[in-house]
Amino acid sequence: MGDISDMMYECAIQLEIEEAKEQEDLDRRLEEKIWTTEEGQKIPLNEMSDEHIKNCISYFSRKRLVNCERTETRLKKWKTVWKDELKRRGYTDV
């Protein structure tokens, strides 16, 4: 019985490690301003079209996707990054 408990504990630890690595990767991409689409395509912010940026802002402003504070915080940061990029491109109504 102890072997199964040990295995389950090790699996739980491994899942936490993998999740932490994924979170670090997401934070790094935010820092580098590389957006990952739903399909997994990575797009540098400066290569995103104006419409794509506007759609992302609109979508994430309407929807609360998860009950994860870290993800919500990251999305708020992305919205700020997107709005700043649109302003840099000359948009004033963001």
Secondary structure, DSSP 8 states (H G I E B T S, - for coil): -HHHHHHHHHHHHHHHHHHHHHHHHHHHHHHHTEEE-TTS-EEEGGGS-HHHHHHHHHHHHH----S-HHHHHHHHHHHHHHHHHHHHTT----
